[in-house]
Amino acid sequence: MDLHMPECSGAELARVIRYHEGFQSVPIVYLSAEEALDQQIRALGSGADDFLTKPISDVYLVASVRARALRSRW
């Protein structure tokens, strides 16, 4: 998800997702143009697994998401 969204921030949504026990293992990966490192670190503190910045190569994005999806199945 993006850090900056119209109705709520990505950090708010991540906290809601992590609040529910059934979603604890769901991978949360930010894909955002946010370059400020403090904002990225704060977003990771909200329960995210990674923060990827745009622009990003298609290959790297697919590899990152695939790795987290596979790990969440264990």
mmCIF file of the N, C-alpha and C atoms, coordinates in Angstrom:
data_MODEL
# 
_entry.id   MODEL 
# 
loop_
_atom_site.group_PDB 
_atom_site.id 
_atom_site.type_symbol 
_atom_site.label_atom_id 
_atom_site.label_alt_id 
_atom_site.label_comp_id 
_atom_site.label_asym_id 
_atom_site.label_entity_id 
_atom_site.label_seq_id 
_atom_site.pdbx_PDB_ins_code 
_atom_site.Cartn_x 
_atom_site.Cartn_y 
_atom_site.Cartn_z 
_atom_site.occupancy 
_atom_site.B_iso_or_equiv 
_atom_site.pdbx_formal_charge 
_atom_site.auth_seq_id 
_atom_site.auth_comp_id 
_atom_site.auth_asym_id 
_atom_site.auth_atom_id 
_atom_site.pdbx_PDB_model_num 
ATOM 1   N N  . MET A 1 1  ? 0.841  -1.171  0.000   1.00 0.00 ? 1  MET A N  1 
ATOM 2   C CA . MET A 1 1  ? 0.000  0.000   0.000   1.00 0.00 ? 1  MET A CA 1 
ATOM 3   C C  . MET A 1 1  ? 0.885  1.233   0.000   1.00 0.00 ? 1  MET A C  1 
ATOM 4   N N  . ASP A 1 2  ? 0.301  2.364   -0.274  1.00 0.00 ? 2  ASP A N  1 
ATOM 5   C CA . ASP A 1 2  ? 1.052  3.617   -0.261  1.00 0.00 ? 2  ASP A CA 1 
ATOM 6   C C  . ASP A 1 2  ? 0.974  4.223   1.133   1.00 0.00 ? 2  ASP A C  1 
ATOM 7   N N  . LEU A 1 3  ? 1.946  5.025   1.458   1.00 0.00 ? 3  LEU A N  1 
ATOM 8   C CA . LEU A 1 3  ? 1.931  5.718   2.740   1.00 0.00 ? 3  LEU A CA 1 
ATOM 9   C C  . LEU A 1 3  ? 0.892  6.827   2.745   1.00 0.00 ? 3  LEU A C  1 
ATOM 10  N N  . HIS A 1 4  ? 0.729  7.472   1.600   1.00 0.00 ? 4  HIS A N  1 
ATOM 11  C CA . HIS A 1 4  ? -0.206 8.596   1.483   1.00 0.00 ? 4  HIS A CA 1 
ATOM 12  C C  . HIS A 1 4  ? -1.398 8.172   0.618   1.00 0.00 ? 4  HIS A C  1 
ATOM 13  N N  . MET A 1 5  ? -2.560 8.047   1.259   1.00 0.00 ? 5  MET A N  1 
ATOM 14  C CA . MET A 1 5  ? -3.782 7.656   0.557   1.00 0.00 ? 5  MET A CA 1 
ATOM 15  C C  . MET A 1 5  ? -4.876 8.665   0.901   1.00 0.00 ? 5  MET A C  1 
ATOM 16  N N  . PRO A 1 6  ? -5.912 8.755   0.076   1.00 0.00 ? 6  PRO A N  1 
ATOM 17  C CA . PRO A 1 6  ? -6.930 9.798   0.266   1.00 0.00 ? 6  PRO A CA 1 
ATOM 18  C C  . PRO A 1 6  ? -7.733 9.716   1.571   1.00 0.00 ? 6  PRO A C  1 
ATOM 19  N N  . GLU A 1 7  ? -8.186 8.554   1.948   1.00 0.00 ? 7  GLU A N  1 
ATOM 20  C CA . GLU A 1 7  ? -9.097 8.441   3.094   1.00 0.00 ? 7  GLU A CA 1 
ATOM 21  C C  . GLU A 1 7  ? -8.392 8.203   4.424   1.00 0.00 ? 7  GLU A C  1 
ATOM 22  N N  . CYS A 1 8  ? -7.217 7.584   4.388   1.00 0.00 ? 8  CYS A N  1 
ATOM 23  C CA . CYS A 1 8  ? -6.445 7.351   5.603   1.00 0.00 ? 8  CYS A CA 1 
ATOM 24  C C  . CYS A 1 8  ? -4.990 7.150   5.201   1.00 0.00 ? 8  CYS A C  1 
ATOM 25  N N  . SER A 1 9  ? -4.109 7.245   6.164   1.00 0.00 ? 9  SER A N  1 
ATOM 26  C CA . SER A 1 9  ? -2.702 7.018   5.837   1.00 0.00 ? 9  SER A CA 1 
ATOM 27  C C  . SER A 1 9  ? -2.419 5.518   5.839   1.00 0.00 ? 9  SER A C  1 
ATOM 28  N N  . GLY A 1 10 ? -1.361 5.160   5.171   1.00 0.00 ? 10 GLY A N  1 
ATOM 29  C CA . GLY A 1 10 ? -0.959 3.762   5.165   1.00 0.00 ? 10 GLY A CA 1 
ATOM 30  C C  . GLY A 1 10 ? -0.641 3.277   6.570   1.00 0.00 ? 10 GLY A C  1 
ATOM 31  N N  . ALA A 1 11 ? -0.055 4.145   7.383   1.00 0.00 ? 11 ALA A N  1 
ATOM 32  C CA . ALA A 1 11 ? 0.271  3.781   8.761   1.00 0.00 ? 11 ALA A CA 1 
ATOM 33  C C  . ALA A 1 11 ? -1.000 3.480   9.565   1.00 0.00 ? 11 ALA A C  1 
ATOM 34  N N  . GLU A 1 12 ? -2.036 4.280   9.360   1.00 0.00 ? 12 GLU A N  1 
ATOM 35  C CA . GLU A 1 12 ? -3.307 4.025   10.052  1.00 0.00 ? 12 GLU A CA 1 
ATOM 36  C C  . GLU A 1 12 ? -3.880 2.687   9.628   1.00 0.00 ? 12 GLU A C  1 
ATOM 37  N N  . LEU A 1 13 ? -3.864 2.411   8.335   1.00 0.00 ? 13 LEU A N  1 
ATOM 38  C CA . LEU A 1 13 ? -4.400 1.147   7.838   1.00 0.00 ? 13 LEU A CA 1 
ATOM 39  C C  . LEU A 1 13 ? -3.584 -0.033  8.345   1.00 0.00 ? 13 LEU A C  1 
ATOM 40  N N  . ALA A 1 14 ? -2.273 0.104   8.390   1.00 0.00 ? 14 ALA A N  1 
ATOM 41  C CA . ALA A 1 14 ? -1.418 -0.977  8.900   1.00 0.00 ? 14 ALA A CA 1 
ATOM 42  C C  . ALA A 1 14 ? -1.750 -1.269  10.360  1.00 0.00 ? 14 ALA A C  1 
ATOM 43  N N  . ARG A 1 15 ? -1.965 -0.249  11.167  1.00 0.00 ? 15 ARG A N  1 
ATOM 44  C CA . ARG A 1 15 ? -2.323 -0.468  12.577  1.00 0.00 ? 15 ARG A CA 1 
ATOM 45  C C  . ARG A 1 15 ? -3.658 -1.203  12.702  1.00 0.00 ? 15 ARG A C  1 
ATOM 46  N N  . VAL A 1 16 ? -4.617 -0.856  11.859  1.00 0.00 ? 16 VAL A N  1 
ATOM 47  C CA . VAL A 1 16 ? -5.917 -1.535  11.891  1.00 0.00 ? 16 VAL A CA 1 
ATOM 48  C C  . VAL A 1 16 ? -5.751 -3.006  11.511  1.00 0.00 ? 16 VAL A C  1 
ATOM 49  N N  . ILE A 1 17 ? -4.964 -3.260  10.461  1.00 0.00 ? 17 ILE A N  1 
ATOM 50  C CA . ILE A 1 17 ? -4.738 -4.640  10.033  1.00 0.00 ? 17 ILE A CA 1 
ATOM 51  C C  . ILE A 1 17 ? -4.061 -5.433  11.147  1.00 0.00 ? 17 ILE A C  1 
ATOM 52  N N  . ARG A 1 18 ? -3.031 -4.884  11.762  1.00 0.00 ? 18 ARG A N  1 
ATOM 53  C CA . ARG A 1 18 ? -2.286 -5.587  12.812  1.00 0.00 ? 18 ARG A CA 1 
ATOM 54  C C  . ARG A 1 18 ? -3.090 -5.747  14.090  1.00 0.00 ? 18 ARG A C  1 
ATOM 55  N N  . TYR A 1 19 ? -4.105 -4.934  14.284  1.00 0.00 ? 19 TYR A N  1 
ATOM 56  C CA . TYR A 1 19 ? -4.959 -5.034  15.468  1.00 0.00 ? 19 TYR A CA 1 
ATOM 57  C C  . TYR A 1 19 ? -5.736 -6.344  15.483  1.00 0.00 ? 19 TYR A C  1 
ATOM 58  N N  . HIS A 1 20 ? -6.088 -6.854  14.319  1.00 0.00 ? 20 HIS A N  1 
ATOM 59  C CA . HIS A 1 20 ? -6.876 -8.072  14.205  1.00 0.00 ? 20 HIS A CA 1 
ATOM 60  C C  . HIS A 1 20 ? -5.964 -9.295  14.197  1.00 0.00 ? 20 HIS A C  1 
ATOM 61  N N  . GLU A 1 21 ? -6.177 -10.163 15.137  1.00 0.00 ? 21 GLU A N  1 
ATOM 62  C CA . GLU A 1 21 ? -5.321 -11.339 15.319  1.00 0.00 ? 21 GLU A CA 1 
ATOM 63  C C  . GLU A 1 21 ? -5.229 -12.200 14.055  1.00 0.00 ? 21 GLU A C  1 
ATOM 64  N N  . GLY A 1 22 ? -6.306 -12.323 13.335  1.00 0.00 ? 22 GLY A N  1 
ATOM 65  C CA . GLY A 1 22 ? -6.326 -13.151 12.139  1.00 0.00 ? 22 GLY A CA 1 
ATOM 66  C C  . GLY A 1 22 ? -5.471 -12.622 11.000  1.00 0.00 ? 22 GLY A C  1 
ATOM 67  N N  . PHE A 1 23 ? -5.076 -11.371 11.082  1.00 0.00 ? 23 PHE A N  1 
ATOM 68  C CA . PHE A 1 23 ? -4.275 -10.759 10.018  1.00 0.00 ? 23 PHE A CA 1 
ATOM 69  C C  . PHE A 1 23 ? -2.817 -10.525 10.419  1.00 0.00 ? 23 PHE A C  1 
ATOM 70  N N  . GLN A 1 24 ? -2.383 -11.085 11.535  1.00 0.00 ? 24 GLN A N  1 
ATOM 71  C CA . GLN A 1 24 ? -1.027 -10.864 12.015  1.00 0.00 ? 24 GLN A CA 1 
ATOM 72  C C  . GLN A 1 24 ? 0.040  -11.300 11.023  1.00 0.00 ? 24 GLN A C  1 
ATOM 73  N N  . SER A 1 25 ? -0.222 -12.351 10.259  1.00 0.00 ? 25 SER A N  1 
ATOM 74  C CA . SER A 1 25 ? 0.793  -12.864 9.339   1.00 0.00 ? 25 SER A CA 1 
ATOM 75  C C  . SER A 1 25 ? 0.674  -12.298 7.923   1.00 0.00 ? 25 SER A C  1 
ATOM 76  N N  . VAL A 1 26 ? -0.308 -11.434 7.685   1.00 0.00 ? 26 VAL A N  1 
ATOM 77  C CA . VAL A 1 26 ? -0.462 -10.830 6.360   1.00 0.00 ? 26 VAL A CA 1 
ATOM 78  C C  . VAL A 1 26 ? 0.699  -9.861  6.133   1.00 0.00 ? 26 VAL A C  1 
ATOM 79  N N  . PRO A 1 27 ? 1.452  -10.048 5.050   1.00 0.00 ? 27 PRO A N  1 
ATOM 80  C CA . PRO A 1 27 ? 2.569  -9.134  4.797   1.00 0.00 ? 27 PRO A CA 1 
ATOM 81  C C  . PRO A 1 27 ? 2.061  -7.743  4.402   1.00 0.00 ? 27 PRO A C  1 
ATOM 82  N N  . ILE A 1 28 ? 2.670  -6.724  4.967   1.00 0.00 ? 28 ILE A N  1 
ATOM 83  C CA . ILE A 1 28 ? 2.355  -5.349  4.623   1.00 0.00 ? 28 ILE A CA 1 
ATOM 84  C C  . ILE A 1 28 ? 3.619  -4.722  4.050   1.00 0.00 ? 28 ILE A C  1 
ATOM 85  N N  . VAL A 1 29 ? 3.531  -4.318  2.795   1.00 0.00 ? 29 VAL A N  1 
ATOM 86  C CA . VAL A 1 29 ? 4.658  -3.695  2.112   1.00 0.00 ? 29 VAL A CA 1 
ATOM 87  C C  . VAL A 1 29 ? 4.191  -2.349  1.572   1.00 0.00 ? 29 VAL A C  1 
ATOM 88  N N  . TYR A 1 30 ? 4.902  -1.302  1.951   1.00 0.00 ? 30 TYR A N  1 
ATOM 89  C CA . TYR A 1 30 ? 4.614  0.016   1.400   1.00 0.00 ? 30 TYR A CA 1 
ATOM 90  C C  . TYR A 1 30 ? 5.312  0.163   0.058   1.00 0.00 ? 30 TYR A C  1 
ATOM 91  N N  . LEU A 1 31 ? 4.619  0.778   -0.869  1.00 0.00 ? 31 LEU A N  1 
ATOM 92  C CA . LEU A 1 31 ? 5.186  1.173   -2.159  1.00 0.00 ? 31 LEU A CA 1 
ATOM 93  C C  . LEU A 1 31 ? 4.816  2.642   -2.324  1.00 0.00 ? 31 LEU A C  1 
ATOM 94  N N  . SER A 1 32 ? 5.791  3.504   -2.106  1.00 0.00 ? 32 SER A N  1 
ATOM 95  C CA . SER A 1 32 ? 5.492  4.930   -2.025  1.00 0.00 ? 32 SER A CA 1 
ATOM 96  C C  . SER A 1 32 ? 6.626  5.754   -2.624  1.00 0.00 ? 32 SER A C  1 
ATOM 97  N N  . ALA A 1 33 ? 6.300  6.961   -2.997  1.00 0.00 ? 33 ALA A N  1 
ATOM 98  C CA . ALA A 1 33 ? 7.312  7.900   -3.473  1.00 0.00 ? 33 ALA A CA 1 
ATOM 99  C C  . ALA A 1 33 ? 7.934  8.682   -2.316  1.00 0.00 ? 33 ALA A C  1 
ATOM 100 N N  . GLU A 1 34 ? 7.494  8.399   -1.095  1.00 0.00 ? 34 GLU A N  1 
ATOM 101 C CA . GLU A 1 34 ? 8.014  9.096   0.090   1.00 0.00 ? 34 GLU A CA 1 
ATOM 102 C C  . GLU A 1 34 ? 9.514  8.830   0.225   1.00 0.00 ? 34 GLU A C  1 
ATOM 103 N N  . GLU A 1 35 ? 10.299 9.916   0.214   1.00 0.00 ? 35 GLU A N  1 
ATOM 104 C CA . GLU A 1 35 ? 11.754 9.781   0.295   1.00 0.00 ? 35 GLU A CA 1 
ATOM 105 C C  . GLU A 1 35 ? 12.310 10.073  1.679   1.00 0.00 ? 35 GLU A C  1 
ATOM 106 N N  . ALA A 1 36 ? 11.521 10.681  2.529   1.00 0.00 ? 36 ALA A N  1 
ATOM 107 C CA . ALA A 1 36 ? 12.001 11.040  3.865   1.00 0.00 ? 36 ALA A CA 1 
ATOM 108 C C  . ALA A 1 36 ? 12.187 9.787   4.713   1.00 0.00 ? 36 ALA A C  1 
ATOM 109 N N  . LEU A 1 37 ? 13.427 9.542   5.126   1.00 0.00 ? 37 LEU A N  1 
ATOM 110 C CA . LEU A 1 37 ? 13.745 8.327   5.877   1.00 0.00 ? 37 LEU A CA 1 
ATOM 111 C C  . LEU A 1 37 ? 12.975 8.246   7.189   1.00 0.00 ? 37 LEU A C  1 
ATOM 112 N N  . ASP A 1 38 ? 12.780 9.366   7.878   1.00 0.00 ? 38 ASP A N  1 
ATOM 113 C CA . ASP A 1 38 ? 12.032 9.340   9.134   1.00 0.00 ? 38 ASP A CA 1 
ATOM 114 C C  . ASP A 1 38 ? 10.589 8.910   8.919   1.00 0.00 ? 38 ASP A C  1 
ATOM 115 N N  . GLN A 1 39 ? 9.983  9.319   7.810   1.00 0.00 ? 39 GLN A N  1 
ATOM 116 C CA . GLN A 1 39 ? 8.618  8.896   7.483   1.00 0.00 ? 39 GLN A CA 1 
ATOM 117 C C  . GLN A 1 39 ? 8.583  7.397   7.173   1.00 0.00 ? 39 GLN A C  1 
ATOM 118 N N  . GLN A 1 40 ? 9.579  6.903   6.465   1.00 0.00 ? 40 GLN A N  1 
ATOM 119 C CA . GLN A 1 40 ? 9.651  5.480   6.141   1.00 0.00 ? 40 GLN A CA 1 
ATOM 120 C C  . GLN A 1 40 ? 9.808  4.648   7.410   1.00 0.00 ? 40 GLN A C  1 
ATOM 121 N N  . ILE A 1 41 ? 10.681 5.086   8.303   1.00 0.00 ? 41 ILE A N  1 
ATOM 122 C CA . ILE A 1 41 ? 10.905 4.363   9.559   1.00 0.00 ? 41 ILE A CA 1 
ATOM 123 C C  . ILE A 1 41 ? 9.648  4.381   10.423  1.00 0.00 ? 41 ILE A C  1 
ATOM 124 N N  . ARG A 1 42 ? 8.974  5.510   10.480  1.00 0.00 ? 42 ARG A N  1 
ATOM 125 C CA . ARG A 1 42 ? 7.719  5.595   11.229  1.00 0.00 ? 42 ARG A CA 1 
ATOM 126 C C  . ARG A 1 42 ? 6.675  4.640   10.648  1.00 0.00 ? 42 ARG A C  1 
ATOM 127 N N  . ALA A 1 43 ? 6.628  4.551   9.326   1.00 0.00 ? 43 ALA A N  1 
ATOM 128 C CA . ALA A 1 43 ? 5.677  3.640   8.670   1.00 0.00 ? 43 ALA A CA 1 
ATOM 129 C C  . ALA A 1 43 ? 6.005  2.186   9.015   1.00 0.00 ? 43 ALA A C  1 
ATOM 130 N N  . LEU A 1 44 ? 7.281  1.847   9.027   1.00 0.00 ? 44 LEU A N  1 
ATOM 131 C CA . LEU A 1 44 ? 7.668  0.488   9.400   1.00 0.00 ? 44 LEU A CA 1 
ATOM 132 C C  . LEU A 1 44 ? 7.279  0.184   10.844  1.00 0.00 ? 44 LEU A C  1 
ATOM 133 N N  . GLY A 1 45 ? 7.346  1.186   11.689  1.00 0.00 ? 45 GLY A N  1 
ATOM 134 C CA . GLY A 1 45 ? 6.958  1.009   13.085  1.00 0.00 ? 45 GLY A CA 1 
ATOM 135 C C  . GLY A 1 45 ? 5.475  0.775   13.283  1.00 0.00 ? 45 GLY A C  1 
ATOM 136 N N  . SER A 1 46 ? 4.685  1.041   12.268  1.00 0.00 ? 46 SER A N  1 
ATOM 137 C CA . SER A 1 46 ? 3.234  0.840   12.371  1.00 0.00 ? 46 SER A CA 1 
ATOM 138 C C  . SER A 1 46 ? 2.833  -0.602  12.068  1.00 0.00 ? 46 SER A C  1 
ATOM 139 N N  . GLY A 1 47 ? 3.817  -1.459  11.783  1.00 0.00 ? 47 GLY A N  1 
ATOM 140 C CA . GLY A 1 47 ? 3.508  -2.866  11.556  1.00 0.00 ? 47 GLY A CA 1 
ATOM 141 C C  . GLY A 1 47 ? 3.835  -3.371  10.173  1.00 0.00 ? 47 GLY A C  1 
ATOM 142 N N  . ALA A 1 48 ? 4.486  -2.558  9.368   1.00 0.00 ? 48 ALA A N  1 
ATOM 143 C CA . ALA A 1 48 ? 4.827  -2.989  8.010   1.00 0.00 ? 48 ALA A CA 1 
ATOM 144 C C  . ALA A 1 48 ? 6.056  -3.886  8.005   1.00 0.00 ? 48 ALA A C  1 
ATOM 145 N N  . ASP A 1 49 ? 6.181  -4.661  6.951   1.00 0.00 ? 49 ASP A N  1 
ATOM 146 C CA . ASP A 1 49 ? 7.321  -5.557  6.791   1.00 0.00 ? 49 ASP A CA 1 
ATOM 147 C C  . ASP A 1 49 ? 8.425  -4.938  5.949   1.00 0.00 ? 49 ASP A C  1 
ATOM 148 N N  . ASP A 1 50 ? 8.085  -4.018  5.079   1.00 0.00 ? 50 ASP A N  1 
ATOM 149 C CA . ASP A 1 50 ? 9.091  -3.400  4.220   1.00 0.00 ? 50 ASP A CA 1 
ATOM 150 C C  . ASP A 1 50 ? 8.546  -2.093  3.654   1.00 0.00 ? 50 ASP A C  1 
ATOM 151 N N  . PHE A 1 51 ? 9.457  -1.270  3.175   1.00 0.00 ? 51 PHE A N  1 
ATOM 152 C CA . PHE A 1 51 ? 9.098  0.006   2.557   1.00 0.00 ? 51 PHE A CA 1 
ATOM 153 C C  . PHE A 1 51 ? 9.897  0.119   1.275   1.00 0.00 ? 51 PHE A C  1 
ATOM 154 N N  . LEU A 1 52 ? 9.216  0.052   0.151   1.00 0.00 ? 52 LEU A N  1 
ATOM 155 C CA . LEU A 1 52 ? 9.846  0.154   -1.159  1.00 0.00 ? 52 LEU A CA 1 
ATOM 156 C C  . LEU A 1 52 ? 9.521  1.527   -1.730  1.00 0.00 ? 52 LEU A C  1 
ATOM 157 N N  . THR A 1 53 ? 10.511 2.155   -2.365  1.00 0.00 ? 53 THR A N  1 
ATOM 158 C CA . THR A 1 53 ? 10.281 3.488   -2.900  1.00 0.00 ? 53 THR A CA 1 
ATOM 159 C C  . THR A 1 53 ? 10.162 3.462   -4.420  1.00 0.00 ? 53 THR A C  1 
ATOM 160 N N  . LYS A 1 54 ? 9.264  4.308   -4.906  1.00 0.00 ? 54 LYS A N  1 
ATOM 161 C CA . LYS A 1 54 ? 9.059  4.477   -6.338  1.00 0.00 ? 54 LYS A CA 1 
ATOM 162 C C  . LYS A 1 54 ? 10.111 5.446   -6.871  1.00 0.00 ? 54 LYS A C  1 
ATOM 163 N N  . PRO A 1 55 ? 10.550 5.295   -8.063  1.00 0.00 ? 55 PRO A N  1 
ATOM 164 C CA . PRO A 1 55 ? 10.230 4.201   -8.983  1.00 0.00 ? 55 PRO A CA 1 
ATOM 165 C C  . PRO A 1 55 ? 10.982 2.935   -8.585  1.00 0.00 ? 55 PRO A C  1 
ATOM 166 N N  . ILE A 1 56 ? 10.417 1.802   -8.918  1.00 0.00 ? 56 ILE A N  1 
ATOM 167 C CA . ILE A 1 56 ? 11.007 0.511   -8.585  1.00 0.00 ? 56 ILE A CA 1 
ATOM 168 C C  . ILE A 1 56 ? 10.898 -0.385  -9.816  1.00 0.00 ? 56 ILE A C  1 
ATOM 169 N N  . SER A 1 57 ? 11.872 -1.242  -9.992  1.00 0.00 ? 57 SER A N  1 
ATOM 170 C CA . SER A 1 57 ? 11.818 -2.138  -11.149 1.00 0.00 ? 57 SER A CA 1 
ATOM 171 C C  . SER A 1 57 ? 10.747 -3.196  -10.929 1.00 0.00 ? 57 SER A C  1 
ATOM 172 N N  . ASP A 1 58 ? 10.115 -3.612  -11.996 1.00 0.00 ? 58 ASP A N  1 
ATOM 173 C CA . ASP A 1 58 ? 9.080  -4.641  -11.924 1.00 0.00 ? 58 ASP A CA 1 
ATOM 174 C C  . ASP A 1 58 ? 9.630  -5.925  -11.317 1.00 0.00 ? 58 ASP A C  1 
ATOM 175 N N  . VAL A 1 59 ? 10.832 -6.286  -11.704 1.00 0.00 ? 59 VAL A N  1 
ATOM 176 C CA . VAL A 1 59 ? 11.449 -7.528  -11.231 1.00 0.00 ? 59 VAL A CA 1 
ATOM 177 C C  . VAL A 1 59 ? 11.655 -7.484  -9.718  1.00 0.00 ? 59 VAL A C  1 
ATOM 178 N N  . TYR A 1 60 ? 12.159 -6.354  -9.211  1.00 0.00 ? 60 TYR A N  1 
ATOM 179 C CA . TYR A 1 60 ? 12.390 -6.230  -7.775  1.00 0.00 ? 60 TYR A CA 1 
ATOM 180 C C  . TYR A 1 60 ? 11.075 -6.247  -6.998  1.00 0.00 ? 60 TYR A C  1 
ATOM 181 N N  . LEU A 1 61 ? 10.072 -5.566  -7.499  1.00 0.00 ? 61 LEU A N  1 
ATOM 182 C CA . LEU A 1 61 ? 8.772  -5.531  -6.833  1.00 0.00 ? 61 LEU A CA 1 
ATOM 183 C C  . LEU A 1 61 ? 8.175  -6.931  -6.743  1.00 0.00 ? 61 LEU A C  1 
ATOM 184 N N  . VAL A 1 62 ? 8.173  -7.658  -7.833  1.00 0.00 ? 62 VAL A N  1 
ATOM 185 C CA . VAL A 1 62 ? 7.613  -9.015  -7.839  1.00 0.00 ? 62 VAL A CA 1 
ATOM 186 C C  . VAL A 1 62 ? 8.405  -9.915  -6.891  1.00 0.00 ? 62 VAL A C  1 
ATOM 187 N N  . ALA A 1 63 ? 9.727  -9.829  -6.908  1.00 0.00 ? 63 ALA A N  1 
ATOM 188 C CA . ALA A 1 63 ? 10.547 -10.663 -6.031  1.00 0.00 ? 63 ALA A CA 1 
ATOM 189 C C  . ALA A 1 63 ? 10.282 -10.359 -4.561  1.00 0.00 ? 63 ALA A C  1 
ATOM 190 N N  . SER A 1 64 ? 10.144 -9.092  -4.231  1.00 0.00 ? 64 SER A N  1 
ATOM 191 C CA . SER A 1 64 ? 9.891  -8.697  -2.854  1.00 0.00 ? 64 SER A CA 1 
ATOM 192 C C  . SER A 1 64 ? 8.538  -9.196  -2.357  1.00 0.00 ? 64 SER A C  1 
ATOM 193 N N  . VAL A 1 65 ? 7.512  -8.990  -3.149  1.00 0.00 ? 65 VAL A N  1 
ATOM 194 C CA . VAL A 1 65 ? 6.168  -9.428  -2.756  1.00 0.00 ? 65 VAL A CA 1 
ATOM 195 C C  . VAL A 1 65 ? 6.098  -10.955 -2.694  1.00 0.00 ? 65 VAL A C  1 
ATOM 196 N N  . ARG A 1 66 ? 6.701  -11.620 -3.655  1.00 0.00 ? 66 ARG A N  1 
ATOM 197 C CA . ARG A 1 66 ? 6.702  -13.087 -3.662  1.00 0.00 ? 66 ARG A CA 1 
ATOM 198 C C  . ARG A 1 66 ? 7.382  -13.642 -2.406  1.00 0.00 ? 66 ARG A C  1 
ATOM 199 N N  . ALA A 1 67 ? 8.509  -13.080 -2.021  1.00 0.00 ? 67 ALA A N  1 
ATOM 200 C CA . ALA A 1 67 ? 9.229  -13.553 -0.833  1.00 0.00 ? 67 ALA A CA 1 
ATOM 201 C C  . ALA A 1 67 ? 8.368  -13.416 0.430   1.00 0.00 ? 67 ALA A C  1 
ATOM 202 N N  . ARG A 1 68 ? 7.687  -12.305 0.569   1.00 0.00 ? 68 ARG A N  1 
ATOM 203 C CA . ARG A 1 68 ? 6.846  -12.125 1.743   1.00 0.00 ? 68 ARG A CA 1 
ATOM 204 C C  . ARG A 1 68 ? 5.620  -13.025 1.723   1.00 0.00 ? 68 ARG A C  1 
ATOM 205 N N  . ALA A 1 69 ? 5.048  -13.220 0.566   1.00 0.00 ? 69 ALA A N  1 
ATOM 206 C CA . ALA A 1 69 ? 3.885  -14.108 0.455   1.00 0.00 ? 69 ALA A CA 1 
ATOM 207 C C  . ALA A 1 69 ? 4.263  -15.550 0.800   1.00 0.00 ? 69 ALA A C  1 
ATOM 208 N N  . LEU A 1 70 ? 5.402  -15.985 0.315   1.00 0.00 ? 70 LEU A N  1 
ATOM 209 C CA . LEU A 1 70 ? 5.861  -17.347 0.616   1.00 0.00 ? 70 LEU A CA 1 
ATOM 210 C C  . LEU A 1 70 ? 6.133  -17.496 2.108   1.00 0.00 ? 70 LEU A C  1 
ATOM 211 N N  . ARG A 1 71 ? 6.766  -16.509 2.711   1.00 0.00 ? 71 ARG A N  1 
ATOM 212 C CA . ARG A 1 71 ? 7.076  -16.582 4.129   1.00 0.00 ? 71 ARG A CA 1 
ATOM 213 C C  . ARG A 1 71 ? 5.816  -16.576 4.982   1.00 0.00 ? 71 ARG A C  1 
ATOM 214 N N  . SER A 1 72 ? 4.780  -15.884 4.543   1.00 0.00 ? 72 SER A N  1 
ATOM 215 C CA . SER A 1 72 ? 3.549  -15.812 5.333   1.00 0.00 ? 72 SER A CA 1 
ATOM 216 C C  . SER A 1 72 ? 2.796  -17.141 5.329   1.00 0.00 ? 72 SER A C  1 
ATOM 217 N N  . ARG A 1 73 ? 3.103  -18.012 4.390   1.00 0.00 ? 73 ARG A N  1 
ATOM 218 C CA . ARG A 1 73 ? 2.438  -19.320 4.325   1.00 0.00 ? 73 ARG A CA 1 
ATOM 219 C C  . ARG A 1 73 ? 2.993  -20.310 5.347   1.00 0.00 ? 73 ARG A C  1 
ATOM 220 N N  . TRP A 1 74 ? 4.184  -20.036 5.865   1.00 0.00 ? 74 TRP A N  1 
ATOM 221 C CA . TRP A 1 74 ? 4.799  -20.995 6.795   1.00 0.00 ? 74 TRP A CA 1 
ATOM 222 C C  . TRP A 1 74 ? 4.121  -20.952 8.086   1.00 0.00 ? 74 TRP A C  1 
# 
